[in-house]
Amino acid sequence: MHPPVRRLLLAAAAFAALVAAPGAFASTSDVLPQHSANWAGYAVSDATTLSTGTTDPSQTAPLQFTSVTATWKVPKVTCAADASPAYSAFWVGLGGYSDGAQALEQIGVDSDCTREAKPTYYAWYELVPAPSVHLTLQVQGGDTVTASVNVSGTDVLVQVKNRTRRSAFTRHLPMESPDLSSAEWIAEAPSACSSLGECHVLPLADFGSVGFTRIATIANTHGGTLTDPTWSAAALTLVPHKAGSPFFGVPGDAGKAGAAPAAFTADGRGFSVGWVADASALR
């Protein structure tokens, strides 16, 4: 059995290994292409954070993202009979992007494959560094869900609605120091962590593709989408680490699955992420 499965910070999992991707995946030349060992999708923040991985303390009014939302259809995973367990997570979140980040507020769903090659689906939330919490909300492949995170001071409101089954989970959670430096819409290869805090990225399940729609975020009371000029965007491509390499290793063993974001829509309210069987093509 694997140790507890966690959704992890980009900084803790892969930021030190970010390199320029071979080509932009978005519809504007202003989007920064990057590689990650565990995230695929888009993140928005101020330009300094995206380009250097650090927040800019000289800014008189640094961007503080307090709301993020999106709608998507839960991907139906394909589980190979001769394969090991595999995992995929789809979520929206605030924080966790900048180098040295210590927090991340997120909510989403998993589409996983068991040892018996059976698909399994569930919803969860996580306020990193606390562990993820599985929800009793029923979720199945093909269901349409809307998820959101909203922060006011030390209050974090997480919500996921299953629009197909007309059910929802909503909870206010206290958090001493939430990270508000970025907003994200992500497909992720989750990680397994030992009791000593040692983590490794798990195999990415074949989720086919996932389409995020109705994307929106708020920073400094200003609302917008991926194309809003108030902030900058990064396109994140998931390329796994070499087997046996340290967590902050060099991305990319040929033949291991990854994922890549497609161009977002002209209004910035939608994009898709596609599973890729051979991640070497994404370097």
C-alpha positions as CSV (number, residue, x, y, z in Angstrom):
1,M,0.0,0.0,0.0
2,H,1.2,3.5,-0.8
3,P,1.8,6.0,2.0
4,P,-0.8,8.8,2.2
5,V,-1.4,10.5,-1.2
6,R,-0.8,14.2,-1.1
7,R,-1.3,17.1,-3.5
8,L,1.9,19.2,-3.2
9,L,3.3,22.7,-3.7
10,L,4.8,23.4,-7.1
11,A,7.7,24.9,-5.2
12,A,8.3,21.8,-3.0
13,A,7.8,19.4,-5.8
14,A,9.2,20.9,-8.9
15,F,10.0,24.6,-9.0
16,A,13.7,24.1,-8.7
17,A,13.6,22.0,-11.8
18,L,11.6,24.4,-14.0
19,V,13.1,25.0,-17.4
20,A,11.8,26.8,-20.5
21,A,9.6,24.5,-22.6
22,P,10.3,24.2,-26.3
23,G,7.2,26.2,-27.3
24,A,4.3,28.2,-25.8
25,F,1.1,26.3,-25.3
26,A,-1.1,29.4,-24.9
27,S,-2.6,31.8,-27.3
28,T,-0.6,34.8,-26.4
29,S,3.2,35.4,-26.5
30,D,3.1,36.8,-22.9
31,V,2.5,33.4,-21.3
32,L,5.6,31.9,-19.7
33,P,6.1,28.2,-20.6
34,Q,7.5,26.0,-17.8
35,H,8.1,22.4,-16.9
36,S,7.0,20.8,-13.7
37,A,7.4,17.3,-12.2
38,N,3.8,17.2,-11.0
39,W,1.6,20.0,-12.3
40,A,0.0,20.6,-15.7
41,G,-2.2,23.6,-16.4
42,Y,-2.1,27.3,-15.8
43,A,-1.0,29.6,-12.9
44,V,-1.4,33.3,-12.6
45,S,0.6,35.7,-10.5
46,D,2.6,38.9,-10.8
47,A,5.3,38.9,-13.5
48,T,8.2,38.7,-11.0
49,T,6.9,35.6,-9.2
50,L,6.3,33.8,-12.5
51,S,9.7,34.6,-14.0
52,T,11.9,34.2,-10.9
53,G,9.9,32.0,-8.6
54,T,9.9,34.6,-5.8
55,T,7.6,37.4,-4.7
56,D,8.8,41.0,-5.1
57,P,8.9,42.7,-1.6
58,S,9.5,46.1,-3.3
59,Q,5.9,46.1,-4.7
60,T,3.8,48.7,-3.0
61,A,0.6,46.7,-3.6
62,P,1.6,43.0,-4.4
63,L,-1.1,41.0,-5.9
64,Q,-3.2,39.0,-3.4
65,F,-5.4,36.4,-4.9
66,T,-8.4,35.7,-2.8
67,S,-10.7,33.7,-5.1
68,V,-10.4,31.1,-7.8
69,T,-13.0,28.9,-9.5
70,A,-13.5,26.6,-12.5
71,T,-15.9,24.0,-13.9
72,W,-14.8,20.7,-15.5
73,K,-16.0,17.2,-16.2
74,V,-14.4,14.5,-14.1
75,P,-12.2,12.5,-16.5
76,K,-12.8,8.8,-16.9
77,V,-9.5,7.1,-16.5
78,T,-8.3,4.1,-18.6
79,C,-6.8,1.5,-16.3
80,A,-4.5,-1.1,-18.0
81,A,-4.9,-4.6,-16.6
82,D,-1.1,-5.2,-16.5
83,A,-0.2,-1.7,-15.0
84,S,0.5,-0.6,-11.4
85,P,-1.8,1.8,-9.6
86,A,-1.9,5.2,-11.1
87,Y,-3.3,8.6,-10.0
88,S,-4.5,11.9,-11.3
89,A,-5.9,15.0,-9.5
90,F,-7.8,18.0,-10.9
91,W,-8.1,21.1,-8.8
92,V,-8.3,24.8,-8.4
93,G,-6.2,26.6,-5.7
94,L,-4.5,29.6,-4.3
95,G,-0.8,29.9,-3.5
96,G,1.9,27.2,-3.6
97,Y,3.5,28.5,-6.8
98,S,6.4,30.7,-5.6
99,D,9.8,29.4,-4.6
100,G,9.9,28.6,-0.9
101,A,6.1,28.6,-0.6
102,Q,4.9,27.0,2.6
103,A,1.1,26.9,2.0
104,L,-1.5,26.1,-0.6
105,E,-5.3,26.1,-0.4
106,Q,-6.9,23.8,-2.9
107,I,-10.0,21.6,-3.7
108,G,-10.7,19.1,-6.4
109,V,-11.2,15.5,-7.4
110,D,-9.1,12.4,-8.2
111,S,-9.5,9.9,-11.0
112,D,-7.3,7.0,-10.0
113,C,-6.6,3.3,-10.9
114,T,-6.4,0.7,-8.2
115,R,-4.1,-2.4,-8.1
116,E,-7.1,-4.3,-9.6
117,A,-7.1,-2.0,-12.6
118,K,-10.4,-0.5,-11.5
119,P,-11.2,3.2,-11.8
120,T,-11.9,5.1,-8.5
121,Y,-13.1,8.6,-8.1
122,Y,-13.4,10.9,-5.1
123,A,-13.4,14.6,-4.0
124,W,-11.0,16.2,-1.6
125,Y,-9.6,19.4,-0.2
126,E,-6.2,20.3,1.2
127,L,-4.7,23.2,3.1
128,V,-1.0,22.5,2.8
129,P,1.0,21.8,4.9
130,A,-1.9,19.8,6.5
131,P,-2.8,16.5,4.8
132,S,-5.6,16.2,2.3
133,V,-9.1,15.4,3.4
134,H,-11.3,13.0,1.4
135,L,-14.9,14.0,1.1
136,T,-18.0,11.8,1.3
137,L,-19.5,13.8,-1.7
138,Q,-20.2,11.2,-4.4
139,V,-18.2,11.7,-7.6
140,Q,-18.0,9.5,-10.7
141,G,-16.2,9.8,-14.0
142,G,-18.2,12.0,-16.4
143,D,-19.8,14.1,-13.6
144,T,-19.6,17.9,-14.0
145,V,-18.2,19.7,-11.0
146,T,-17.5,23.3,-10.1
147,A,-14.9,24.0,-7.4
148,S,-13.8,27.2,-5.7
149,V,-11.5,28.5,-3.0
150,N,-12.2,31.9,-1.4
151,V,-10.1,33.5,1.4
152,S,-10.9,36.3,3.7
153,G,-8.3,37.0,6.3
154,T,-7.6,33.6,8.0
155,D,-10.9,32.1,6.8
156,V,-10.7,29.7,3.9
157,L,-13.9,28.7,2.2
158,V,-13.7,25.6,0.0
159,Q,-16.5,24.4,-2.1
160,V,-17.2,21.7,-4.7
161,K,-20.5,21.2,-6.4
162,N,-21.4,18.1,-8.3
163,R,-23.8,19.6,-10.9
164,T,-24.6,16.2,-12.3
165,R,-25.8,14.7,-9.0
166,R,-27.0,18.1,-7.6
167,S,-25.0,17.8,-4.4
168,A,-22.3,19.9,-2.9
169,F,-19.7,20.3,-0.1
170,T,-19.0,23.6,1.5
171,R,-16.8,24.4,4.5
172,H,-15.1,27.3,6.2
173,L,-11.7,26.4,7.5
174,P,-9.3,28.4,9.7
175,M,-5.8,28.9,8.4
176,E,-3.2,31.1,10.1
177,S,-1.2,32.2,7.1
178,P,-2.8,31.3,3.7
179,D,-0.7,31.9,0.6
180,L,-2.4,34.4,-1.7
181,S,0.5,35.0,-4.1
182,S,-1.0,33.0,-7.1
183,A,-4.0,31.2,-8.5
184,E,-4.0,27.9,-10.3
185,W,-6.1,25.5,-12.4
186,I,-4.2,22.2,-12.4
187,A,-4.1,18.5,-13.5
188,E,-1.6,16.8,-11.2
189,A,0.3,13.6,-10.6
190,P,-0.2,13.3,-6.8
191,S,2.7,12.3,-4.5
192,A,3.2,9.7,-1.8
193,C,4.8,10.9,1.4
194,S,6.3,8.8,4.2
195,S,6.0,9.6,7.9
196,L,9.4,11.3,7.6
197,G,8.1,13.7,5.0
198,E,10.0,12.1,2.1
199,C,7.8,12.3,-1.0
200,H,7.9,11.0,-4.6
201,V,5.5,11.7,-7.5
202,L,3.2,8.7,-8.3
203,P,2.5,7.4,-11.8
204,L,0.1,9.5,-13.7
205,A,-3.2,7.8,-14.6
206,D,-4.4,7.9,-18.2
207,F,-7.1,10.5,-17.9
208,G,-7.3,11.3,-21.6
209,S,-8.1,15.0,-21.3
210,V,-9.8,17.4,-19.0
211,G,-11.3,20.7,-20.0
212,F,-11.4,23.6,-17.4
213,T,-14.2,26.1,-18.1
214,R,-15.8,29.1,-16.4
215,I,-12.3,30.1,-15.1
216,A,-12.2,33.1,-12.9
217,T,-10.0,34.6,-10.2
218,I,-9.8,37.8,-8.0
219,A,-6.7,39.6,-7.0
220,N,-6.7,42.9,-5.0
221,T,-10.5,43.0,-5.4
222,H,-10.2,42.9,-9.2
223,G,-11.8,40.0,-11.0
224,G,-10.7,38.5,-14.3
225,T,-9.6,35.4,-16.3
226,L,-6.3,34.0,-17.6
227,T,-6.1,36.8,-20.2
228,D,-6.5,39.7,-17.7
229,P,-3.6,42.2,-18.0
230,T,-3.6,42.8,-14.2
231,W,-1.5,39.6,-13.8
232,S,0.7,37.3,-15.8
233,A,0.2,33.6,-16.7
234,A,2.4,30.6,-16.9
235,A,1.6,27.4,-18.9
236,L,2.8,24.3,-16.9
237,T,3.8,21.1,-18.6
238,L,4.1,17.9,-16.5
239,V,7.3,16.0,-17.3
240,P,8.2,13.4,-14.6
241,H,11.6,13.1,-12.9
242,K,14.0,10.4,-13.8
243,A,13.5,7.2,-11.8
244,G,15.5,7.2,-8.6
245,S,16.4,10.9,-8.9
246,P,16.0,13.3,-5.9
247,F,12.8,15.2,-5.7
248,F,14.5,18.3,-7.0
249,G,15.8,16.3,-9.9
250,V,16.0,16.7,-13.7
251,P,12.6,16.1,-15.4
252,G,12.1,13.4,-17.9
253,D,12.3,9.7,-18.3
254,A,11.3,8.7,-21.9
255,G,8.2,6.5,-21.8
256,K,6.8,7.9,-18.6
257,A,3.4,9.6,-18.8
258,G,3.1,13.4,-18.6
259,A,0.5,16.0,-19.5
260,A,0.4,19.3,-21.4
261,P,-2.0,22.3,-21.5
262,A,-3.5,23.4,-24.7
263,A,-4.1,27.0,-25.7
264,F,-6.7,28.8,-23.7
265,T,-9.7,30.4,-25.2
266,A,-9.7,34.0,-26.4
267,D,-11.6,35.2,-23.3
268,G,-9.3,33.3,-21.0
269,R,-12.2,31.3,-19.4
270,G,-11.2,27.8,-20.7
271,F,-8.5,25.4,-21.7
272,S,-7.8,21.7,-21.7
273,V,-5.0,19.5,-20.5
274,G,-4.1,16.3,-22.3
275,W,-2.5,13.1,-21.0
276,V,0.7,12.2,-22.9
277,A,2.0,8.6,-22.8
278,D,5.6,9.5,-23.6
279,A,6.7,12.6,-21.7
280,S,10.0,12.8,-23.6
281,A,8.0,14.5,-26.3
282,L,7.2,17.3,-23.9
283,R,10.8,18.3,-23.1
